[in-house]
């Protein structure tokens, strides 16, 4: 399928009015009438932690809402990765993976940033029933080409790899998909193209392999390198730690930097890549999840962060992380195949700064901060790890880690929104400050496991499923960048 790209404009808007309405919902208006307020009938069950009491949290959309221009649209199960665009007419378009319905939705917002329409531009037939997990948006302003939305085909179906979707794609063609064979087949969590300032005339992308082996850490961090805008004919590499004595990820100590290189693959199939990784000593991690890069000019784009969510088995002791880690990879200024790697946060260090980690999953990185979301794997076997999913703030400069908020599943369960015994997931977070013109604004989703309803299924996404759990979309205002 050929993809026709349309131009978009990302316009920064200045805030002019701050007011409170009668129901104590704060509103923020801009020159283009962006108004932040609750639009969903489902409240935001997100509890702010100490130091973040001034955050404003708005519930924008949930699976039980009807949108004015598409009343039959259903925001399906396990909303995940997303990307937001501002269009030339002043409205907004959100591309949003719906993981458990193996589909991708497009949600239209009016000029006030109210969701008004939803439709599916990729459905379960197109993905062969493969979960669409984390996602990332490529734009001309940030990457030098696009727009194009990348999503990871991870579990269930036969299309494990990287999907590339035109964000302006007609819903009439929702059964047609485009994949990127040059990126390889993986249990793909995400694929992320780094900023255009990193390497002149090159496109460098990272792919996270969410393989979870009970005996050997088997998820790789892969890298694709092609000419600017070329996602079809470049080379594919895997990260290998070259410092002597580092055979498993748990050989790397928190805070210590190790030498690494990216080794070229010849294989592209799922099994072939796994075998080649082992043959060449490419590092295996216990489930590579989300990836992002530091924002800013030049060298900042070459600072990559990724989350390893962890897996707990006796056979993985001293080999793969149990509770999760965050790694930093810094690429050489002239040669992206040369790098260093550092574990910056280690959830297995039970007295360390990240001792509360319970399966970090998604990550978004700004100029000075990383925001880390949890998808608990279900073994809260220390007091520090006994909590509902957290959103963390990590200061890249001071190395300080703080808890921003926690899913308030007790209050939600009391209101009939899910069960406190089924852990939710925080996911999909993106920085939209420059797009909507409101500083410190981020979109984020929850997968509300245990909140089941037969109506939480859109037949335009999927026609036969047992997954009928609700999702929610929020905007958080007031986070530092």
TORKOL-4160 file (C-alpha; in steps of 0.2 Angstrom, whole numbers, padded with zeros to 4 digits, m for minus):
481
<pt num="1" X="0000" Y="0000" Z="0000"/>
<pt num="2" X="0007" Y="0017" Z="m0005"/>
<pt num="3" X="0006" Y="0030" Z="0009"/>
<pt num="4" X="0001" Y="0048" Z="0005"/>
<pt num="5" X="0007" Y="0060" Z="0017"/>
<pt num="6" X="m0001" Y="0077" Z="0021"/>
<pt num="7" X="0007" Y="0091" Z="0029"/>
<pt num="8" X="0004" Y="0096" Z="0047"/>
<pt num="9" X="0008" Y="0111" Z="0057"/>
<pt num="10" X="0014" Y="0110" Z="0075"/>
<pt num="11" X="0009" Y="0127" Z="0082"/>
<pt num="12" X="0015" Y="0133" Z="0099"/>
<pt num="13" X="0000" Y="0143" Z="0107"/>
<pt num="14" X="0002" Y="0156" Z="0121"/>
<pt num="15" X="m0009" Y="0155" Z="0137"/>
<pt num="16" X="m0019" Y="0170" Z="0139"/>
<pt num="17" X="m0033" Y="0166" Z="0152"/>
<pt num="18" X="m0034" Y="0154" Z="0168"/>
<pt num="19" X="m0051" Y="0153" Z="0176"/>
<pt num="20" X="m0061" Y="0141" Z="0186"/>
<pt num="21" X="m0079" Y="0136" Z="0182"/>
<pt num="22" X="m0094" Y="0133" Z="0194"/>
<pt num="23" X="m0089" Y="0114" Z="0196"/>
<pt num="24" X="m0072" Y="0119" Z="0201"/>
<pt num="25" X="m0064" Y="0112" Z="0185"/>
<pt num="26" X="m0050" Y="0123" Z="0180"/>
<pt num="27" X="m0049" Y="0129" Z="0162"/>
<pt num="28" X="m0034" Y="0135" Z="0152"/>
<pt num="29" X="m0038" Y="0145" Z="0137"/>
<pt num="30" X="m0026" Y="0150" Z="0123"/>
<pt num="31" X="m0027" Y="0161" Z="0108"/>
<pt num="32" X="m0034" Y="0146" Z="0098"/>
<pt num="33" X="m0047" Y="0142" Z="0112"/>
<pt num="34" X="m0039" Y="0127" Z="0119"/>
<pt num="35" X="m0049" Y="0123" Z="0135"/>
<pt num="36" X="m0043" Y="0110" Z="0146"/>
<pt num="37" X="m0057" Y="0101" Z="0156"/>
<pt num="38" X="m0065" Y="0085" Z="0159"/>
<pt num="39" X="m0075" Y="0078" Z="0144"/>
<pt num="40" X="m0077" Y="0060" Z="0150"/>
<pt num="41" X="m0091" Y="0054" Z="0161"/>
<pt num="42" X="m0079" Y="0042" Z="0169"/>
<pt num="43" X="m0068" Y="0051" Z="0183"/>
<pt num="44" X="m0050" Y="0051" Z="0183"/>
<pt num="45" X="m0045" Y="0038" Z="0197"/>
<pt num="46" X="m0027" Y="0044" Z="0198"/>
<pt num="47" X="m0020" Y="0049" Z="0216"/>
<pt num="48" X="m0007" Y="0063" Z="0216"/>
<pt num="49" X="0008" Y="0060" Z="0227"/>
<pt num="50" X="0017" Y="0072" Z="0239"/>
<pt num="51" X="0025" Y="0086" Z="0229"/>
<pt num="52" X="0013" Y="0085" Z="0214"/>
<pt num="53" X="m0003" Y="0091" Z="0223"/>
<pt num="54" X="m0004" Y="0105" Z="0210"/>
<pt num="55" X="m0005" Y="0094" Z="0195"/>
<pt num="56" X="m0021" Y="0096" Z="0185"/>
<pt num="57" X="m0028" Y="0080" Z="0179"/>
<pt num="58" X="m0042" Y="0079" Z="0166"/>
<pt num="59" X="m0052" Y="0064" Z="0160"/>
<pt num="60" X="m0054" Y="0066" Z="0142"/>
<pt num="61" X="m0061" Y="0049" Z="0135"/>
<pt num="62" X="m0066" Y="0032" Z="0141"/>
<pt num="63" X="m0074" Y="0016" Z="0134"/>
<pt num="64" X="m0091" Y="0021" Z="0141"/>
<pt num="65" X="m0091" Y="0038" Z="0132"/>
<pt num="66" X="m0101" Y="0042" Z="0116"/>
<pt num="67" X="m0093" Y="0055" Z="0105"/>
<pt num="68" X="m0104" Y="0068" Z="0096"/>
<pt num="69" X="m0099" Y="0065" Z="0078"/>
<pt num="70" X="m0097" Y="0046" Z="0080"/>
<pt num="71" X="m0109" Y="0040" Z="0093"/>
<pt num="72" X="m0106" Y="0021" Z="0088"/>
<pt num="73" X="m0087" Y="0023" Z="0091"/>
<pt num="74" X="m0080" Y="0013" Z="0106"/>
<pt num="75" X="m0063" Y="0017" Z="0114"/>
<pt num="76" X="m0058" Y="m0001" Z="0115"/>
<pt num="77" X="m0048" Y="m0013" Z="0127"/>
<pt num="78" X="m0030" Y="m0009" Z="0132"/>
<pt num="79" X="m0027" Y="0008" Z="0124"/>
<pt num="80" X="m0008" Y="0010" Z="0123"/>
<pt num="81" X="0004" Y="0020" Z="0112"/>
<pt num="82" X="m0001" Y="0036" Z="0103"/>
<pt num="83" X="0004" Y="0051" Z="0094"/>
<pt num="84" X="m0004" Y="0068" Z="0093"/>
<pt num="85" X="m0004" Y="0080" Z="0078"/>
<pt num="86" X="m0011" Y="0098" Z="0076"/>
<pt num="87" X="m0019" Y="0100" Z="0059"/>
<pt num="88" X="m0019" Y="0115" Z="0048"/>
<pt num="89" X="m0037" Y="0120" Z="0052"/>
<pt num="90" X="m0033" Y="0121" Z="0071"/>
<pt num="91" X="m0040" Y="0104" Z="0076"/>
<pt num="92" X="m0031" Y="0089" Z="0082"/>
<pt num="93" X="m0029" Y="0071" Z="0078"/>
<pt num="94" X="m0023" Y="0057" Z="0090"/>
<pt num="95" X="m0017" Y="0041" Z="0083"/>
<pt num="96" X="m0020" Y="0028" Z="0097"/>
<pt num="97" X="m0016" Y="0009" Z="0098"/>
<pt num="98" X="m0030" Y="m0002" Z="0105"/>
<pt num="99" X="m0019" Y="m0016" Z="0111"/>
<pt num="100" X="m0031" Y="m0030" Z="0115"/>
<pt num="101" X="m0042" Y="m0027" Z="0100"/>
<pt num="102" X="m0027" Y="m0028" Z="0089"/>
<pt num="103" X="m0031" Y="m0011" Z="0081"/>
<pt num="104" X="m0027" Y="0007" Z="0079"/>
<pt num="105" X="m0040" Y="0021" Z="0082"/>
<pt num="106" X="m0039" Y="0039" Z="0076"/>
<pt num="107" X="m0048" Y="0051" Z="0088"/>
<pt num="108" X="m0052" Y="0069" Z="0082"/>
<pt num="109" X="m0052" Y="0084" Z="0094"/>
<pt num="110" X="m0059" Y="0101" Z="0090"/>
<pt num="111" X="m0050" Y="0117" Z="0092"/>
<pt num="112" X="m0054" Y="0117" Z="0111"/>
<pt num="113" X="m0046" Y="0100" Z="0113"/>
<pt num="114" X="m0062" Y="0091" Z="0115"/>
<pt num="115" X="m0063" Y="0074" Z="0108"/>
<pt num="116" X="m0078" Y="0074" Z="0095"/>
<pt num="117" X="m0075" Y="0059" Z="0083"/>
<pt num="118" X="m0067" Y="0042" Z="0083"/>
<pt num="119" X="m0064" Y="0029" Z="0070"/>
<pt num="120" X="m0053" Y="0014" Z="0067"/>
<pt num="121" X="m0039" Y="0015" Z="0053"/>
<pt num="122" X="m0032" Y="m0002" Z="0056"/>
<pt num="123" X="m0042" Y="m0017" Z="0062"/>
<pt num="124" X="m0039" Y="m0034" Z="0068"/>
<pt num="125" X="m0040" Y="m0041" Z="0051"/>
<pt num="126" X="m0026" Y="m0030" Z="0045"/>
<pt num="127" X="m0015" Y="m0035" Z="0059"/>
<pt num="128" X="m0019" Y="m0054" Z="0059"/>
<pt num="129" X="m0025" Y="m0052" Z="0077"/>
<pt num="130" X="m0008" Y="m0045" Z="0083"/>
<pt num="131" X="m0008" Y="m0034" Z="0098"/>
<pt num="132" X="m0003" Y="m0016" Z="0094"/>
<pt num="133" X="0007" Y="m0010" Z="0109"/>
<pt num="134" X="0018" Y="0005" Z="0111"/>
<pt num="135" X="0018" Y="0018" Z="0096"/>
<pt num="136" X="0028" Y="0033" Z="0090"/>
<pt num="137" X="0024" Y="0047" Z="0078"/>
<pt num="138" X="0037" Y="0052" Z="0065"/>
<pt num="139" X="0035" Y="0071" Z="0059"/>
<pt num="140" X="0045" Y="0082" Z="0047"/>
<pt num="141" X="0048" Y="0094" Z="0061"/>
<pt num="142" X="0056" Y="0082" Z="0073"/>
<pt num="143" X="0063" Y="0068" Z="0061"/>
<pt num="144" X="0065" Y="0076" Z="0044"/>
<pt num="145" X="0051" Y="0066" Z="0036"/>
<pt num="146" X="0033" Y="0059" Z="0038"/>
<pt num="147" X="0021" Y="0060" Z="0046"/>
<pt num="148" X="0020" Y="0041" Z="0049"/>
<pt num="149" X="0014" Y="0031" Z="0064"/>
<pt num="150" X="0025" Y="0016" Z="0070"/>
<pt num="151" X="0017" Y="0003" Z="0081"/>
<pt num="152" X="0024" Y="m0013" Z="0088"/>
<pt num="153" X="0015" Y="m0030" Z="0084"/>
<pt num="154" X="0019" Y="m0040" Z="0099"/>
<pt num="155" X="0008" Y="m0054" Z="0105"/>
<pt num="156" X="m0006" Y="m0066" Z="0099"/>
<pt num="157" X="m0006" Y="m0064" Z="0080"/>
<pt num="158" X="0006" Y="m0069" Z="0066"/>
<pt num="159" X="0012" Y="m0051" Z="0062"/>
<pt num="160" X="0025" Y="m0049" Z="0075"/>
<pt num="161" X="0036" Y="m0034" Z="0069"/>
<pt num="162" X="0034" Y="m0015" Z="0065"/>
<pt num="163" X="0018" Y="m0008" Z="0058"/>
<pt num="164" X="0019" Y="0009" Z="0048"/>
<pt num="165" X="0002" Y="0018" Z="0047"/>
<pt num="166" X="m0002" Y="0034" Z="0037"/>
<pt num="167" X="m0011" Y="0044" Z="0051"/>
<pt num="168" X="m0022" Y="0051" Z="0037"/>
<pt num="169" X="m0027" Y="0034" Z="0031"/>
<pt num="170" X="m0045" Y="0031" Z="0027"/>
<pt num="171" X="m0055" Y="0020" Z="0039"/>
<pt num="172" X="m0062" Y="0012" Z="0023"/>
<pt num="173" X="m0045" Y="0004" Z="0021"/>
<pt num="174" X="m0044" Y="m0002" Z="0039"/>
<pt num="175" X="m0041" Y="m0020" Z="0034"/>
<pt num="176" X="m0025" Y="m0015" Z="0024"/>
<pt num="177" X="m0008" Y="m0014" Z="0034"/>
<pt num="178" X="0010" Y="m0009" Z="0030"/>
<pt num="179" X="0024" Y="m0017" Z="0039"/>
<pt num="180" X="0043" Y="m0014" Z="0039"/>
<pt num="181" X="0052" Y="m0030" Z="0035"/>
<pt num="182" X="0069" Y="m0022" Z="0036"/>
<pt num="183" X="0066" Y="m0019" Z="0055"/>
<pt num="184" X="0064" Y="m0037" Z="0058"/>
<pt num="185" X="0052" Y="m0049" Z="0066"/>
<pt num="186" X="0051" Y="m0047" Z="0085"/>
<pt num="187" X="0039" Y="m0048" Z="0099"/>
<pt num="188" X="0039" Y="m0029" Z="0096"/>
<pt num="189" X="0034" Y="m0017" Z="0110"/>
<pt num="190" X="0039" Y="m0001" Z="0100"/>
<pt num="191" X="0049" Y="0006" Z="0086"/>
<pt num="192" X="0056" Y="0024" Z="0089"/>
<pt num="193" X="0065" Y="0035" Z="0076"/>
<pt num="194" X="0077" Y="0047" Z="0085"/>
<pt num="195" X="0078" Y="0066" Z="0081"/>
<pt num="196" X="0084" Y="0072" Z="0064"/>
<pt num="197" X="0098" Y="0082" Z="0073"/>
<pt num="198" X="0107" Y="0066" Z="0079"/>
<pt num="199" X="0115" Y="0061" Z="0062"/>
<pt num="200" X="0114" Y="0071" Z="0046"/>
<pt num="201" X="0105" Y="0063" Z="0032"/>
<pt num="202" X="0102" Y="0047" Z="0042"/>
<pt num="203" X="0087" Y="0039" Z="0050"/>
<pt num="204" X="0091" Y="0029" Z="0066"/>
<pt num="205" X="0077" Y="0019" Z="0074"/>
<pt num="206" X="0077" Y="0008" Z="0089"/>
<pt num="207" X="0066" Y="m0008" Z="0091"/>
<pt num="208" X="0062" Y="m0016" Z="0108"/>
<pt num="209" X="0059" Y="m0035" Z="0109"/>
<pt num="210" X="0047" Y="m0040" Z="0123"/>
<pt num="211" X="0052" Y="m0058" Z="0123"/>
<pt num="212" X="0051" Y="m0066" Z="0140"/>
<pt num="213" X="0060" Y="m0082" Z="0142"/>
<pt num="214" X="0059" Y="m0091" Z="0158"/>
<pt num="215" X="0077" Y="m0097" Z="0157"/>
<pt num="216" X="0087" Y="m0085" Z="0148"/>
<pt num="217" X="0085" Y="m0066" Z="0146"/>
<pt num="218" X="0080" Y="m0065" Z="0127"/>
<pt num="219" X="0074" Y="m0048" Z="0123"/>
<pt num="220" X="0085" Y="m0038" Z="0112"/>
<pt num="221" X="0087" Y="m0019" Z="0109"/>
<pt num="222" X="0089" Y="m0018" Z="0090"/>
<pt num="223" X="0094" Y="m0003" Z="0079"/>
<pt num="224" X="0090" Y="0001" Z="0061"/>
<pt num="225" X="0100" Y="0013" Z="0051"/>
<pt num="226" X="0095" Y="0020" Z="0034"/>
<pt num="227" X="0096" Y="0035" Z="0024"/>
<pt num="228" X="0085" Y="0050" Z="0029"/>
<pt num="229" X="0067" Y="0044" Z="0027"/>
<pt num="230" X="0072" Y="0026" Z="0021"/>
<pt num="231" X="0063" Y="0013" Z="0031"/>
<pt num="232" X="0065" Y="m0001" Z="0019"/>
<pt num="233" X="0083" Y="m0004" Z="0013"/>
<pt num="234" X="0094" Y="0000" Z="0028"/>
<pt num="235" X="0104" Y="m0011" Z="0040"/>
<pt num="236" X="0098" Y="m0020" Z="0056"/>
<pt num="237" X="0109" Y="m0021" Z="0072"/>
<pt num="238" X="0108" Y="m0028" Z="0090"/>
<pt num="239" X="0116" Y="m0021" Z="0105"/>
<pt num="240" X="0132" Y="m0031" Z="0112"/>
<pt num="241" X="0141" Y="m0026" Z="0128"/>
<pt num="242" X="0159" Y="m0027" Z="0124"/>
<pt num="243" X="0166" Y="m0024" Z="0142"/>
<pt num="244" X="0175" Y="m0040" Z="0148"/>
<pt num="245" X="0165" Y="m0050" Z="0160"/>
<pt num="246" X="0147" Y="m0044" Z="0155"/>
<pt num="247" X="0138" Y="m0059" Z="0149"/>
<pt num="248" X="0121" Y="m0056" Z="0156"/>
<pt num="249" X="0111" Y="m0040" Z="0160"/>
<pt num="250" X="0113" Y="m0042" Z="0178"/>
<pt num="251" X="0132" Y="m0042" Z="0177"/>
<pt num="252" X="0129" Y="m0023" Z="0174"/>
<pt num="253" X="0129" Y="m0014" Z="0190"/>
<pt num="254" X="0118" Y="0001" Z="0193"/>
<pt num="255" X="0127" Y="0018" Z="0189"/>
<pt num="256" X="0142" Y="0010" Z="0180"/>
<pt num="257" X="0145" Y="0013" Z="0162"/>
<pt num="258" X="0150" Y="m0001" Z="0150"/>
<pt num="259" X="0156" Y="m0001" Z="0132"/>
<pt num="260" X="0145" Y="m0007" Z="0119"/>
<pt num="261" X="0143" Y="m0009" Z="0100"/>
<pt num="262" X="0129" Y="m0013" Z="0088"/>
<pt num="263" X="0132" Y="m0029" Z="0078"/>
<pt num="264" X="0124" Y="m0031" Z="0061"/>
<pt num="265" X="0111" Y="m0045" Z="0059"/>
<pt num="266" X="0109" Y="m0055" Z="0043"/>
<pt num="267" X="0093" Y="m0063" Z="0048"/>
<pt num="268" X="0075" Y="m0054" Z="0049"/>
<pt num="269" X="0064" Y="m0068" Z="0055"/>
<pt num="270" X="0058" Y="m0070" Z="0073"/>
<pt num="271" X="0067" Y="m0087" Z="0076"/>
<pt num="272" X="0082" Y="m0082" Z="0065"/>
<pt num="273" X="0085" Y="m0066" Z="0074"/>
<pt num="274" X="0084" Y="m0075" Z="0091"/>
<pt num="275" X="0097" Y="m0088" Z="0086"/>
<pt num="276" X="0109" Y="m0075" Z="0078"/>
<pt num="277" X="0108" Y="m0065" Z="0094"/>
<pt num="278" X="0114" Y="m0079" Z="0104"/>
<pt num="279" X="0127" Y="m0084" Z="0091"/>
<pt num="280" X="0134" Y="m0067" Z="0091"/>
<pt num="281" X="0133" Y="m0063" Z="0110"/>
<pt num="282" X="0120" Y="m0049" Z="0108"/>
<pt num="283" X="0114" Y="m0044" Z="0125"/>
<pt num="284" X="0098" Y="m0052" Z="0130"/>
<pt num="285" X="0086" Y="m0043" Z="0142"/>
<pt num="286" X="0071" Y="m0049" Z="0152"/>
<pt num="287" X="0058" Y="m0041" Z="0141"/>
<pt num="288" X="0063" Y="m0024" Z="0133"/>
<pt num="289" X="0048" Y="m0013" Z="0134"/>
<pt num="290" X="0047" Y="0006" Z="0129"/>
<pt num="291" X="0060" Y="0017" Z="0121"/>
<pt num="292" X="0063" Y="0035" Z="0120"/>
<pt num="293" X="0077" Y="0048" Z="0117"/>
<pt num="294" X="0082" Y="0064" Z="0126"/>
<pt num="295" X="0074" Y="0080" Z="0118"/>
<pt num="296" X="0085" Y="0094" Z="0113"/>
<pt num="297" X="0098" Y="0098" Z="0100"/>
<pt num="298" X="0112" Y="0088" Z="0093"/>
<pt num="299" X="0119" Y="0076" Z="0106"/>
<pt num="300" X="0103" Y="0075" Z="0116"/>
<pt num="301" X="0095" Y="0065" Z="0102"/>
<pt num="302" X="0109" Y="0052" Z="0104"/>
<pt num="303" X="0105" Y="0049" Z="0122"/>
<pt num="304" X="0093" Y="0034" Z="0122"/>
<pt num="305" X="0083" Y="0027" Z="0137"/>
<pt num="306" X="0073" Y="0010" Z="0137"/>
<pt num="307" X="0063" Y="0001" Z="0150"/>
<pt num="308" X="0066" Y="m0018" Z="0154"/>
<pt num="309" X="0050" Y="m0024" Z="0163"/>
<pt num="310" X="0058" Y="m0040" Z="0171"/>
<pt num="311" X="0052" Y="m0058" Z="0174"/>
<pt num="312" X="0054" Y="m0068" Z="0190"/>
<pt num="313" X="0060" Y="m0086" Z="0189"/>
<pt num="314" X="0073" Y="m0096" Z="0198"/>
<pt num="315" X="0082" Y="m0099" Z="0182"/>
<pt num="316" X="0084" Y="m0081" Z="0178"/>
<pt num="317" X="0093" Y="m0077" Z="0195"/>
<pt num="318" X="0108" Y="m0066" Z="0192"/>
<pt num="319" X="0104" Y="m0066" Z="0173"/>
<pt num="320" X="0089" Y="m0056" Z="0170"/>
<pt num="321" X="0080" Y="m0042" Z="0181"/>
<pt num="322" X="0066" Y="m0048" Z="0191"/>
<pt num="323" X="0058" Y="m0031" Z="0195"/>
<pt num="324" X="0063" Y="m0020" Z="0181"/>
<pt num="325" X="0077" Y="m0008" Z="0176"/>
<pt num="326" X="0080" Y="0008" Z="0166"/>
<pt num="327" X="0095" Y="0009" Z="0154"/>
<pt num="328" X="0103" Y="0023" Z="0146"/>
<pt num="329" X="0113" Y="0021" Z="0129"/>
<pt num="330" X="0123" Y="0035" Z="0123"/>
<pt num="331" X="0128" Y="0034" Z="0104"/>
<pt num="332" X="0145" Y="0040" Z="0097"/>
<pt num="333" X="0144" Y="0057" Z="0089"/>
<pt num="334" X="0149" Y="0051" Z="0072"/>
<pt num="335" X="0146" Y="0032" Z="0072"/>
<pt num="336" X="0129" Y="0026" Z="0079"/>
<pt num="337" X="0135" Y="0008" Z="0080"/>
<pt num="338" X="0147" Y="0013" Z="0094"/>
<pt num="339" X="0139" Y="0016" Z="0111"/>
<pt num="340" X="0140" Y="0015" Z="0130"/>
<pt num="341" X="0126" Y="0008" Z="0141"/>
<pt num="342" X="0122" Y="0012" Z="0159"/>
<pt num="343" X="0109" Y="0005" Z="0171"/>
<pt num="344" X="0102" Y="0021" Z="0178"/>
<pt num="345" X="0088" Y="0013" Z="0189"/>
<pt num="346" X="0088" Y="m0004" Z="0196"/>
<pt num="347" X="0072" Y="m0012" Z="0203"/>
<pt num="348" X="0082" Y="m0027" Z="0210"/>
<pt num="349" X="0092" Y="m0016" Z="0221"/>
<pt num="350" X="0080" Y="m0017" Z="0236"/>
<pt num="351" X="0089" Y="m0003" Z="0245"/>
<pt num="352" X="0092" Y="0008" Z="0230"/>
<pt num="353" X="0083" Y="0023" Z="0223"/>
<pt num="354" X="0072" Y="0012" Z="0212"/>
<pt num="355" X="0067" Y="0000" Z="0226"/>
<pt num="356" X="0049" Y="0003" Z="0223"/>
<pt num="357" X="0049" Y="m0003" Z="0205"/>
<pt num="358" X="0036" Y="m0016" Z="0200"/>
<pt num="359" X="0038" Y="m0019" Z="0182"/>
<pt num="360" X="0042" Y="m0002" Z="0173"/>
<pt num="361" X="0035" Y="m0003" Z="0156"/>
<pt num="362" X="0033" Y="0013" Z="0146"/>
<pt num="363" X="0044" Y="0028" Z="0146"/>
<pt num="364" X="0044" Y="0046" Z="0139"/>
<pt num="365" X="0059" Y="0057" Z="0139"/>
<pt num="366" X="0060" Y="0076" Z="0139"/>
<pt num="367" X="0074" Y="0088" Z="0140"/>
<pt num="368" X="0078" Y="0085" Z="0158"/>
<pt num="369" X="0066" Y="0072" Z="0164"/>
<pt num="370" X="0060" Y="0054" Z="0161"/>
<pt num="371" X="0043" Y="0049" Z="0166"/>
<pt num="372" X="0041" Y="0030" Z="0169"/>
<pt num="373" X="0025" Y="0020" Z="0170"/>
<pt num="374" X="0022" Y="0003" Z="0178"/>
<pt num="375" X="0013" Y="m0012" Z="0172"/>
<pt num="376" X="0014" Y="m0024" Z="0188"/>
<pt num="377" X="0019" Y="m0042" Z="0184"/>
<pt num="378" X="0010" Y="m0048" Z="0199"/>
<pt num="379" X="0023" Y="m0052" Z="0212"/>
<pt num="380" X="0023" Y="m0038" Z="0225"/>
<pt num="381" X="0034" Y="m0047" Z="0237"/>
<pt num="382" X="0042" Y="m0033" Z="0246"/>
<pt num="383" X="0033" Y="m0019" Z="0256"/>
<pt num="384" X="0040" Y="m0006" Z="0244"/>
<pt num="385" X="0033" Y="m0015" Z="0229"/>
<pt num="386" X="0016" Y="m0017" Z="0236"/>
<pt num="387" X="0006" Y="m0003" Z="0228"/>
<pt num="388" X="m0005" Y="0000" Z="0213"/>
<pt num="389" X="0004" Y="0006" Z="0197"/>
<pt num="390" X="0015" Y="0021" Z="0199"/>
<pt num="391" X="0020" Y="0035" Z="0187"/>
<pt num="392" X="0038" Y="0040" Z="0192"/>
<pt num="393" X="0048" Y="0056" Z="0188"/>
<pt num="394" X="0066" Y="0054" Z="0185"/>
<pt num="395" X="0077" Y="0069" Z="0184"/>
<pt num="396" X="0091" Y="0066" Z="0171"/>
<pt num="397" X="0103" Y="0079" Z="0179"/>
<pt num="398" X="0101" Y="0076" Z="0198"/>
<pt num="399" X="0097" Y="0057" Z="0197"/>
<pt num="400" X="0082" Y="0060" Z="0208"/>
<pt num="401" X="0067" Y="0048" Z="0207"/>
<pt num="402" X="0050" Y="0053" Z="0213"/>
<pt num="403" X="0032" Y="0045" Z="0213"/>
<pt num="404" X="0020" Y="0057" Z="0204"/>
<pt num="405" X="0004" Y="0048" Z="0205"/>
<pt num="406" X="m0004" Y="0031" Z="0208"/>
<pt num="407" X="m0019" Y="0022" Z="0201"/>
<pt num="408" X="m0033" Y="0024" Z="0214"/>
<pt num="409" X="m0040" Y="0007" Z="0211"/>
<pt num="410" X="m0049" Y="0006" Z="0228"/>
<pt num="411" X="m0059" Y="0022" Z="0224"/>
<pt num="412" X="m0062" Y="0016" Z="0206"/>
<pt num="413" X="m0068" Y="m0001" Z="0212"/>
<pt num="414" X="m0080" Y="0007" Z="0225"/>
<pt num="415" X="m0087" Y="0016" Z="0210"/>
<pt num="416" X="m0089" Y="0001" Z="0199"/>
<pt num="417" X="m0074" Y="0004" Z="0188"/>
<pt num="418" X="m0064" Y="m0012" Z="0188"/>
<pt num="419" X="m0058" Y="m0022" Z="0203"/>
<pt num="420" X="m0044" Y="m0019" Z="0215"/>
<pt num="421" X="m0038" Y="m0036" Z="0213"/>
<pt num="422" X="m0034" Y="m0034" Z="0194"/>
<pt num="423" X="m0019" Y="m0022" Z="0192"/>
<pt num="424" X="m0021" Y="m0008" Z="0179"/>
<pt num="425" X="m0007" Y="m0002" Z="0168"/>
<pt num="426" X="m0002" Y="0016" Z="0165"/>
<pt num="427" X="0004" Y="0018" Z="0148"/>
<pt num="428" X="0006" Y="0028" Z="0131"/>
<pt num="429" X="0012" Y="0044" Z="0139"/>
<pt num="430" X="0017" Y="0058" Z="0127"/>
<pt num="431" X="0022" Y="0076" Z="0129"/>
<pt num="432" X="0010" Y="0087" Z="0120"/>
<pt num="433" X="0015" Y="0104" Z="0127"/>
<pt num="434" X="0021" Y="0111" Z="0111"/>
<pt num="435" X="0007" Y="0104" Z="0101"/>
<pt num="436" X="m0007" Y="0111" Z="0111"/>
<pt num="437" X="0002" Y="0126" Z="0117"/>
<pt num="438" X="0000" Y="0123" Z="0136"/>
<pt num="439" X="0017" Y="0120" Z="0145"/>
<pt num="440" X="0019" Y="0104" Z="0155"/>
<pt num="441" X="0005" Y="0095" Z="0147"/>
<pt num="442" X="0005" Y="0076" Z="0144"/>
<pt num="443" X="m0007" Y="0063" Z="0138"/>
<pt num="444" X="m0008" Y="0046" Z="0146"/>
<pt num="445" X="m0019" Y="0031" Z="0146"/>
<pt num="446" X="m0024" Y="0018" Z="0159"/>
<pt num="447" X="m0029" Y="0000" Z="0154"/>
<pt num="448" X="m0042" Y="m0003" Z="0167"/>
<pt num="449" X="m0041" Y="m0022" Z="0169"/>
<pt num="450" X="m0056" Y="m0029" Z="0178"/>
<pt num="451" X="m0068" Y="m0016" Z="0171"/>
<pt num="452" X="m0078" Y="m0027" Z="0159"/>
<pt num="453" X="m0093" Y="m0023" Z="0149"/>
<pt num="454" X="m0100" Y="m0031" Z="0133"/>
<pt num="455" X="m0102" Y="m0014" Z="0126"/>
<pt num="456" X="m0083" Y="m0010" Z="0126"/>
<pt num="457" X="m0080" Y="m0018" Z="0109"/>
<pt num="458" X="m0081" Y="m0008" Z="0092"/>
<pt num="459" X="m0085" Y="m0020" Z="0078"/>
<pt num="460" X="m0075" Y="m0009" Z="0066"/>
<pt num="461" X="m0060" Y="m0014" Z="0076"/>
<pt num="462" X="m0064" Y="m0032" Z="0080"/>
<pt num="463" X="m0079" Y="m0044" Z="0078"/>
<pt num="464" X="m0075" Y="m0058" Z="0090"/>
<pt num="465" X="m0066" Y="m0056" Z="0106"/>
<pt num="466" X="m0066" Y="m0060" Z="0125"/>
<pt num="467" X="m0057" Y="m0045" Z="0129"/>
<pt num="468" X="m0070" Y="m0032" Z="0135"/>
<pt num="469" X="m0060" Y="m0021" Z="0147"/>
<pt num="470" X="m0062" Y="m0002" Z="0148"/>
<pt num="471" X="m0048" Y="0011" Z="0144"/>
<pt num="472" X="m0046" Y="0029" Z="0149"/>
<pt num="473" X="m0037" Y="0044" Z="0141"/>
<pt num="474" X="m0031" Y="0058" Z="0152"/>
<pt num="475" X="m0022" Y="0075" Z="0151"/>
<pt num="476" X="m0010" Y="0079" Z="0165"/>
<pt num="477" X="m0005" Y="0097" Z="0166"/>
<pt num="478" X="0009" Y="0104" Z="0177"/>
<pt num="479" X="0024" Y="0092" Z="0175"/>
<pt num="480" X="0041" Y="0098" Z="0172"/>
<pt num="481" X="0050" Y="0095" Z="0156"/>
